[in-house]
Amino acid sequence: MALWTGENRLTKFLMHTRTAAVLCLAALLTALAGCKTKTGSDVVATVDGRNLLRSDLDFYENQVAAGQPKPSGEQATALRLQILHQMIEDEILMRRAEKLGLLATDEEVDRKYNEIKSPLSEEDFEKQLKDRKISIADFKRNIRRSITDDKVMNKEVSSKINISDQDIADYYNAHKSEFNLIEPQYHLAEILVTPAPNPQVQNQNDKAQNEAEARKKIQMIENRLESGDDFATLAMRYSEAPETSGNGGDLGITPESGLKGADPATREAVMGLKPGQYTPVIAVVNAAGRLMGFHIVKLVAKEPAGQRELSDPRVQQAIRSQLHDRREQLLRAAYYEVLRDSAKVQNYYAQQVLDSNGVEK
């Protein structure tokens, strides 16, 4: 029912990795530091004498394939090579973090862990991890690696990037048309309640099962909003829109013409809002007149049409962020190459694939 899509906080964290397409559901590499070098079929690679094990490679492959047909033949081999490449890069980075004294602390890990699971009950959070076949211990190790990665990159790359005022002015002058809004822009958020069971809605509190329950639930939410409760917090706890609930109901930004895709009642109500206001409860019906649910939509912000000037602080910040992100992406890639060149890596699995002409035995 959402007009735009988003990702819940847990899924977003699980996908926050340099090769999210490969390791989107992988837990952290198991504790490899301190392992002594050994030989044998269990070792798929070594990094400065530290073993990467076949059991770990199998684990990540299973995570990536969870809920999907498992690839076979050449596709499976290519996937394993890609996952192992990431495992090697991660191990190299951990060794660098050790030298710099930047390994994540227990306090940092616990803080991030509590932040990620805060919108959910303990039971719901553990169920999400179980559905992904990830233990709490694995998840915390993943957090530790992610924080460590960020700390190293902040010190070695991000902190050295300088975007000057002249850089910003040059970009603006070369892309001035990008800052001319031809129509108003709406930043919206939504709390949705549906009257029927939905297999895509997991771990939501008090899931409505019929129209009567849906009406009761959305009325409770509206009452809490009127009592001053935070919209985003209520969306995370009660909204039944799987794409946006974990993101505080955020629907993103859409041009005014995009509202044409919304039902007339919602479109009219939204266009009458001022930033910070929200609509009353709106019944959402399909083209056939069937009730699909109830929602409350908040106007987070609205941008009028027209040219945005360079003097606008929002324009400067947008350009600065874009230039910083592009430069950081380039420098991160170069940094990983430099680290890899300085490490002693033996990729036994890749050699095995080469020796067998791509046919695993």
URNOR-V184932 format. One record per residue. N is the residue number from 1. PHI is phi in radians with two decimals (none if undefined). PSI is psi in radians with two decimals (none if undefined). BURIAL is b if it has 9 or more other ideal C-beta (glycine too) atoms within 8 Angstrom, else e. Layout:
n->N phi->PHI psi->PSI burial->BURIAL
n->N phi->PHI psi->PSI burial->BURIAL
This chain:
n->1 phi->none psi->-0.28 burial->b
n->2 phi->-1.14 psi->2.54 burial->b
n->3 phi->-1.36 psi->-0.55 burial->b
n->4 phi->-2.36 psi->2.90 burial->b
n->5 phi->-1.90 psi->2.79 burial->e
n->6 phi->-2.69 psi->-3.09 burial->b
n->7 phi->-2.17 psi->2.48 burial->b
n->8 phi->-1.26 psi->2.83 burial->b
n->9 phi->-1.08 psi->-0.69 burial->b
n->10 phi->-1.16 psi->-0.85 burial->b
n->11 phi->-1.07 psi->-0.69 burial->b
n->12 phi->-1.08 psi->-0.71 burial->b
n->13 phi->-1.16 psi->-0.75 burial->b
n->14 phi->-1.09 psi->-0.46 burial->b
n->15 phi->-1.65 psi->-0.04 burial->b
n->16 phi->-1.47 psi->1.54 burial->e
n->17 phi->-2.69 psi->2.78 burial->b
n->18 phi->-1.10 psi->-0.48 burial->e
n->19 phi->-2.18 psi->1.12 burial->e
n->20 phi->-1.02 psi->-0.60 burial->b
n->21 phi->-1.09 psi->-0.46 burial->e
n->22 phi->-1.65 psi->-0.77 burial->b
n->23 phi->-1.95 psi->0.56 burial->b
n->24 phi->-1.05 psi->-0.51 burial->b
n->25 phi->-2.05 psi->0.21 burial->b
n->26 phi->-1.37 psi->2.45 burial->b
n->27 phi->-1.41 psi->3.08 burial->b
n->28 phi->-1.15 psi->2.64 burial->b
n->29 phi->-0.98 psi->2.35 burial->b
n->30 phi->-1.14 psi->2.84 burial->e
n->31 phi->-1.08 psi->1.87 burial->e
n->32 phi->-1.81 psi->-0.39 burial->b
n->33 phi->-1.05 psi->2.34 burial->e
n->34 phi->1.68 psi->-0.19 burial->e
n->35 phi->-1.24 psi->2.47 burial->e
n->36 phi->-1.58 psi->2.56 burial->e
n->37 phi->-1.07 psi->2.38 burial->e
n->38 phi->-2.51 psi->2.83 burial->e
n->39 phi->-1.92 psi->2.92 burial->e
n->40 phi->2.22 psi->3.00 burial->e
n->41 phi->-1.21 psi->-0.28 burial->e
n->42 phi->-1.28 psi->-0.37 burial->b
n->43 phi->-1.66 psi->2.07 burial->b
n->44 phi->-1.70 psi->-0.35 burial->b
n->45 phi->-2.89 psi->2.83 burial->b
n->46 phi->-2.28 psi->2.54 burial->b
n->47 phi->-2.21 psi->1.92 burial->b
n->48 phi->0.87 psi->0.71 burial->b
n->49 phi->1.49 psi->-0.03 burial->e
n->50 phi->-1.64 psi->2.32 burial->b
n->51 phi->-1.45 psi->2.42 burial->b
n->52 phi->-1.92 psi->2.19 burial->b
n->53 phi->-1.75 psi->2.64 burial->b
n->54 phi->-1.06 psi->-0.61 burial->b
n->55 phi->-1.07 psi->-0.64 burial->e
n->56 phi->-1.21 psi->-0.73 burial->b
n->57 phi->-1.07 psi->-0.74 burial->b
n->58 phi->-1.08 psi->-0.71 burial->e
n->59 phi->-1.07 psi->-0.82 burial->b
n->60 phi->-1.19 psi->-0.62 burial->b
n->61 phi->-1.08 psi->-0.72 burial->b
n->62 phi->-1.15 psi->-0.64 burial->b
n->63 phi->-1.13 psi->-0.77 burial->b
n->64 phi->-1.11 psi->-0.65 burial->b
n->65 phi->-1.51 psi->-0.01 burial->b
n->66 phi->-1.00 psi->2.23 burial->b
n->67 phi->1.36 psi->0.06 burial->e
n->68 phi->-2.26 psi->2.76 burial->e
n->69 phi->-1.05 psi->2.27 burial->e
n->70 phi->-1.26 psi->2.26 burial->e
n->71 phi->-1.16 psi->2.78 burial->e
n->72 phi->-2.40 psi->2.95 burial->e
n->73 phi->1.08 psi->-2.39 burial->e
n->74 phi->-1.12 psi->-0.60 burial->e
n->75 phi->-1.11 psi->-0.73 burial->e
n->76 phi->-1.13 psi->-0.72 burial->b
n->77 phi->-1.12 psi->-0.77 burial->b
n->78 phi->-1.08 psi->-0.71 burial->e
n->79 phi->-1.12 psi->-0.76 burial->b
n->80 phi->-1.12 psi->-0.68 burial->b
n->81 phi->-1.08 psi->-0.71 burial->b
n->82 phi->-1.19 psi->-0.75 burial->b
n->83 phi->-1.12 psi->-0.75 burial->b
n->84 phi->-1.12 psi->-0.66 burial->b
n->85 phi->-1.00 psi->-0.76 burial->e
n->86 phi->-1.17 psi->-0.69 burial->b
n->87 phi->-1.04 psi->-0.71 burial->b
n->88 phi->-1.13 psi->-0.80 burial->b
n->89 phi->-1.07 psi->-0.73 burial->b
n->90 phi->-1.09 psi->-0.73 burial->b
n->91 phi->-1.16 psi->-0.69 burial->b
n->92 phi->-1.06 psi->-0.76 burial->b
n->93 phi->-1.15 psi->-0.66 burial->b
n->94 phi->-1.11 psi->-0.64 burial->b
n->95 phi->-1.15 psi->-0.67 burial->b
n->96 phi->-1.14 psi->-0.71 burial->b
n->97 phi->-1.09 psi->-0.68 burial->b
n->98 phi->-1.05 psi->-0.79 burial->b
n->99 phi->-1.12 psi->-0.60 burial->e
n->100 phi->-1.51 psi->-0.13 burial->b
n->101 phi->1.20 psi->0.63 burial->e
n->102 phi->-2.00 psi->0.25 burial->e
n->103 phi->-1.09 psi->2.43 burial->b
n->104 phi->-1.06 psi->2.47 burial->b
n->105 phi->-1.53 psi->2.86 burial->e
n->106 phi->-1.05 psi->-0.68 burial->e
n->107 phi->-1.10 psi->-0.73 burial->e
n->108 phi->-1.15 psi->-0.70 burial->b
n->109 phi->-1.14 psi->-0.80 burial->b
n->110 phi->-1.11 psi->-0.68 burial->e
n->111 phi->-1.11 psi->-0.79 burial->e
n->112 phi->-1.19 psi->-0.68 burial->b
n->113 phi->-1.04 psi->-0.83 burial->b
n->114 phi->-1.15 psi->-0.60 burial->e
n->115 phi->-1.15 psi->-0.74 burial->e
n->116 phi->-1.20 psi->-0.70 burial->b
n->117 phi->-1.59 psi->-0.04 burial->b
n->118 phi->-1.01 psi->-0.62 burial->e
n->119 phi->-1.23 psi->-0.25 burial->b
n->120 phi->-2.00 psi->2.74 burial->b
n->121 phi->-1.25 psi->2.86 burial->e
n->122 phi->-1.04 psi->-0.71 burial->e
n->123 phi->-1.12 psi->-0.78 burial->e
n->124 phi->-1.15 psi->-0.71 burial->b
n->125 phi->-1.11 psi->-0.80 burial->b
n->126 phi->-1.11 psi->-0.58 burial->b
n->127 phi->-1.18 psi->-0.70 burial->b
n->128 phi->-1.07 psi->-0.74 burial->b
n->129 phi->-1.14 psi->-0.71 burial->b
n->130 phi->-1.10 psi->-0.71 burial->e
n->131 phi->-1.05 psi->-0.54 burial->e
n->132 phi->-1.64 psi->0.07 burial->b
n->133 phi->1.02 psi->0.76 burial->e
n->134 phi->-2.17 psi->2.23 burial->b
n->135 phi->-1.39 psi->2.83 burial->e
n->136 phi->-1.07 psi->-0.68 burial->e
n->137 phi->-1.09 psi->-0.76 burial->e
n->138 phi->-1.10 psi->-0.72 burial->b
n->139 phi->-1.11 psi->-0.72 burial->b
n->140 phi->-1.17 psi->-0.62 burial->b
n->141 phi->-1.13 psi->-0.64 burial->b
n->142 phi->-1.10 psi->-0.73 burial->b
n->143 phi->-1.06 psi->-0.77 burial->b
n->144 phi->-1.04 psi->-0.77 burial->b
n->145 phi->-1.17 psi->-0.72 burial->b
n->146 phi->-1.10 psi->-0.78 burial->b
n->147 phi->-1.11 psi->-0.74 burial->b
n->148 phi->-1.07 psi->-0.78 burial->b
n->149 phi->-0.97 psi->-0.85 burial->b
n->150 phi->-1.08 psi->-0.70 burial->e
n->151 phi->-1.14 psi->-0.74 burial->b
n->152 phi->-1.13 psi->-0.81 burial->b
n->153 phi->-1.16 psi->-0.64 burial->b
n->154 phi->-1.09 psi->-0.69 burial->b
n->155 phi->-1.34 psi->-0.76 burial->b
n->156 phi->-1.57 psi->-0.38 burial->b
n->157 phi->-2.20 psi->-1.14 burial->b
n->158 phi->-1.03 psi->-0.71 burial->b
n->159 phi->-1.16 psi->-0.28 burial->e
n->160 phi->-1.71 psi->-0.01 burial->e
n->161 phi->-1.53 psi->2.24 burial->b
n->162 phi->-2.20 psi->2.04 burial->e
n->163 phi->-1.78 psi->1.98 burial->b
n->164 phi->-1.46 psi->2.87 burial->e
n->165 phi->-1.06 psi->-0.59 burial->e
n->166 phi->-1.19 psi->-0.65 burial->e
n->167 phi->-1.02 psi->-0.77 burial->b
n->168 phi->-1.14 psi->-0.78 burial->b
n->169 phi->-1.11 psi->-0.73 burial->b
n->170 phi->-1.09 psi->-0.75 burial->e
n->171 phi->-1.12 psi->-0.77 burial->b
n->172 phi->-1.05 psi->-0.80 burial->b
n->173 phi->-1.14 psi->-0.53 burial->e
n->174 phi->-1.47 psi->-0.29 burial->e
n->175 phi->-2.34 psi->0.64 burial->e
n->176 phi->-1.03 psi->-0.60 burial->b
n->177 phi->-1.13 psi->-0.43 burial->e
n->178 phi->-1.12 psi->-0.37 burial->e
n->179 phi->-1.84 psi->0.32 burial->b
n->180 phi->-1.87 psi->1.78 burial->b
n->181 phi->-1.40 psi->2.06 burial->b
n->182 phi->-1.40 psi->-0.21 burial->e
n->183 phi->-2.69 psi->2.80 burial->e
n->184 phi->-1.03 psi->2.62 burial->b
n->185 phi->-2.03 psi->2.36 burial->b
n->186 phi->-2.01 psi->2.25 burial->b
n->187 phi->-1.84 psi->2.00 burial->b
n->188 phi->-2.10 psi->2.76 burial->b
n->189 phi->-2.38 psi->2.76 burial->b
n->190 phi->-2.50 psi->2.51 burial->b
n->191 phi->-2.06 psi->2.13 burial->b
n->192 phi->-2.08 psi->2.41 burial->b
n->193 phi->-2.22 psi->2.30 burial->b
n->194 phi->-1.97 psi->2.68 burial->b
n->195 phi->-1.59 psi->0.09 burial->b
n->196 phi->-2.39 psi->2.69 burial->e
n->197 phi->-0.99 psi->2.49 burial->e
n->198 phi->-2.35 psi->1.98 burial->b
n->199 phi->-1.10 psi->-0.32 burial->e
n->200 phi->-1.41 psi->-0.30 burial->e
n->201 phi->-1.57 psi->1.94 burial->b
n->202 phi->-2.09 psi->2.52 burial->b
n->203 phi->1.06 psi->0.55 burial->e
n->204 phi->-1.69 psi->2.50 burial->b
n->205 phi->-1.28 psi->2.36 burial->e
n->206 phi->0.96 psi->0.96 burial->e
n->207 phi->-1.12 psi->2.16 burial->b
n->208 phi->-1.20 psi->2.40 burial->b
n->209 phi->-1.92 psi->-0.20 burial->e
n->210 phi->-2.71 psi->3.11 burial->e
n->211 phi->-1.12 psi->-0.71 burial->e
n->212 phi->-1.08 psi->-0.77 burial->e
n->213 phi->-1.16 psi->-0.65 burial->b
n->214 phi->-1.12 psi->-0.76 burial->b
n->215 phi->-1.09 psi->-0.75 burial->b
n->216 phi->-1.12 psi->-0.73 burial->b
n->217 phi->-1.21 psi->-0.79 burial->b
n->218 phi->-1.17 psi->-0.55 burial->b
n->219 phi->-1.19 psi->-0.68 burial->b
n->220 phi->-1.06 psi->-0.74 burial->e
n->221 phi->-1.13 psi->-0.76 burial->b
n->222 phi->-1.08 psi->-0.70 burial->b
n->223 phi->-1.08 psi->-0.70 burial->e
n->224 phi->-1.23 psi->-0.61 burial->b
n->225 phi->-1.09 psi->-0.77 burial->b
n->226 phi->-1.17 psi->-0.39 burial->e
n->227 phi->-1.49 psi->-0.02 burial->e
n->228 phi->1.81 psi->0.07 burial->e
n->229 phi->-1.14 psi->2.62 burial->e
n->230 phi->-1.27 psi->2.31 burial->e
n->231 phi->-1.08 psi->-0.84 burial->b
n->232 phi->-1.10 psi->-0.69 burial->b
n->233 phi->-1.13 psi->-0.75 burial->b
n->234 phi->-1.14 psi->-0.65 burial->b
n->235 phi->-1.10 psi->-0.75 burial->b
n->236 phi->-1.15 psi->-0.56 burial->b
n->237 phi->-1.51 psi->-0.59 burial->b
n->238 phi->-2.18 psi->-0.36 burial->b
n->239 phi->-1.12 psi->2.49 burial->b
n->240 phi->-1.85 psi->0.38 burial->b
n->241 phi->-1.63 psi->1.81 burial->b
n->242 phi->-1.07 psi->-0.47 burial->b
n->243 phi->-1.33 psi->-0.41 burial->b
n->244 phi->-2.22 psi->-0.24 burial->b
n->245 phi->-1.05 psi->-0.75 burial->b
n->246 phi->-1.23 psi->-0.19 burial->b
n->247 phi->-1.84 psi->0.46 burial->b
n->248 phi->1.25 psi->0.37 burial->b
n->249 phi->1.38 psi->0.13 burial->b
n->250 phi->-1.13 psi->2.13 burial->b
n->251 phi->-1.70 psi->-0.05 burial->b
n->252 phi->1.44 psi->-2.87 burial->b
n->253 phi->-1.95 psi->2.37 burial->e
n->254 phi->-2.40 psi->2.56 burial->b
n->255 phi->-1.21 psi->2.82 burial->b
n->256 phi->-1.00 psi->-0.61 burial->b
n->257 phi->-1.12 psi->-0.43 burial->e
n->258 phi->-1.18 psi->-0.38 burial->b
n->259 phi->-1.21 psi->-0.22 burial->b
n->260 phi->-1.11 psi->-0.40 burial->e
n->261 phi->-1.38 psi->-0.20 burial->e
n->262 phi->-1.47 psi->2.81 burial->b
n->263 phi->-1.17 psi->2.67 burial->e
n->264 phi->-0.97 psi->-0.71 burial->e
n->265 phi->-1.10 psi->-0.75 burial->b
n->266 phi->-1.17 psi->-0.79 burial->b
n->267 phi->-1.03 psi->-0.82 burial->b
n->268 phi->-1.12 psi->-0.73 burial->e
n->269 phi->-1.16 psi->-0.75 burial->b
n->270 phi->-1.13 psi->-0.74 burial->b
n->271 phi->-1.20 psi->-0.26 burial->e
n->272 phi->-1.65 psi->0.01 burial->e
n->273 phi->-1.49 psi->2.73 burial->b
n->274 phi->-1.85 psi->2.69 burial->e
n->275 phi->-0.90 psi->2.31 burial->e
n->276 phi->1.69 psi->-0.29 burial->e
n->277 phi->-1.55 psi->2.81 burial->e
n->278 phi->-2.32 psi->2.76 burial->b
n->279 phi->-1.34 psi->2.85 burial->b
n->280 phi->-1.22 psi->3.11 burial->e
n->281 phi->-1.11 psi->2.26 burial->b
n->282 phi->-2.10 psi->2.24 burial->b
n->283 phi->-1.36 psi->2.26 burial->e
n->284 phi->-1.81 psi->2.16 burial->b
n->285 phi->-2.16 psi->2.67 burial->e
n->286 phi->-1.51 psi->-3.09 burial->e
n->287 phi->-1.08 psi->-0.45 burial->e
n->288 phi->-1.52 psi->0.04 burial->e
n->289 phi->1.48 psi->0.16 burial->e
n->290 phi->-1.42 psi->2.37 burial->e
n->291 phi->-1.20 psi->2.17 burial->e
n->292 phi->-1.85 psi->-0.29 burial->e
n->293 phi->2.74 psi->-2.97 burial->b
n->294 phi->-2.30 psi->2.48 burial->b
n->295 phi->-2.52 psi->2.82 burial->b
n->296 phi->-2.16 psi->2.25 burial->b
n->297 phi->-2.03 psi->2.33 burial->b
n->298 phi->-1.90 psi->2.39 burial->b
n->299 phi->-1.58 psi->1.82 burial->b
n->300 phi->-1.27 psi->-0.79 burial->b
n->301 phi->-2.79 psi->2.78 burial->e
n->302 phi->-2.44 psi->2.30 burial->b
n->303 phi->-1.93 psi->2.14 burial->e
n->304 phi->-1.24 psi->2.83 burial->e
n->305 phi->-1.22 psi->2.78 burial->e
n->306 phi->2.23 psi->3.00 burial->e
n->307 phi->-1.34 psi->2.27 burial->e
n->308 phi->-1.63 psi->2.21 burial->b
n->309 phi->-1.52 psi->2.76 burial->e
n->310 phi->-1.07 psi->-0.47 burial->e
n->311 phi->-1.24 psi->-0.24 burial->e
n->312 phi->-1.23 psi->2.10 burial->e
n->313 phi->-0.99 psi->-0.55 burial->e
n->314 phi->-1.19 psi->-0.64 burial->e
n->315 phi->-1.14 psi->-0.80 burial->b
n->316 phi->-1.07 psi->-0.74 burial->b
n->317 phi->-1.17 psi->-0.69 burial->e
n->318 phi->-1.09 psi->-0.77 burial->e
n->319 phi->-1.17 psi->-0.76 burial->b
n->320 phi->-1.04 psi->-0.78 burial->b
n->321 phi->-1.12 psi->-0.74 burial->e
n->322 phi->-1.14 psi->-0.80 burial->b
n->323 phi->-1.15 psi->-0.67 burial->b
n->324 phi->-1.11 psi->-0.79 burial->b
n->325 phi->-1.11 psi->-0.72 burial->e
n->326 phi->-1.14 psi->-0.76 burial->e
n->327 phi->-1.19 psi->-0.67 burial->b
n->328 phi->-1.12 psi->-0.72 burial->b
n->329 phi->-1.04 psi->-0.76 burial->e
n->330 phi->-1.13 psi->-0.81 burial->e
n->331 phi->-1.22 psi->-0.60 burial->b
n->332 phi->-1.09 psi->-0.76 burial->b
n->333 phi->-1.06 psi->-0.75 burial->e
n->334 phi->-1.16 psi->-0.66 burial->e
n->335 phi->-1.12 psi->-0.75 burial->b
n->336 phi->-1.09 psi->-0.67 burial->b
n->337 phi->-1.14 psi->-0.71 burial->e
n->338 phi->-1.13 psi->-0.77 burial->e
n->339 phi->-1.06 psi->-0.75 burial->b
n->340 phi->-1.14 psi->-0.67 burial->b
n->341 phi->-1.13 psi->-0.49 burial->e
n->342 phi->-1.54 psi->-0.12 burial->e
n->343 phi->-1.74 psi->2.69 burial->b
n->344 phi->-1.72 psi->1.90 burial->e
n->345 phi->-2.07 psi->2.32 burial->b
n->346 phi->-2.14 psi->1.98 burial->e
n->347 phi->-1.78 psi->1.57 burial->b
n->348 phi->-1.20 psi->-0.60 burial->b
n->349 phi->-1.17 psi->-0.74 burial->b
n->350 phi->-1.09 psi->-0.69 burial->b
n->351 phi->-1.13 psi->-0.67 burial->e
n->352 phi->-1.08 psi->-0.76 burial->b
n->353 phi->-1.08 psi->-0.74 burial->b
n->354 phi->-1.12 psi->-0.79 burial->e
n->355 phi->-1.14 psi->-0.56 burial->e
n->356 phi->-1.59 psi->0.14 burial->b
n->357 phi->1.05 psi->0.58 burial->e
n->358 phi->1.47 psi->0.07 burial->e
n->359 phi->-1.91 psi->1.89 burial->e
n->360 phi->-1.30 psi->2.52 burial->e
n->361 phi->-1.93 psi->none burial->e
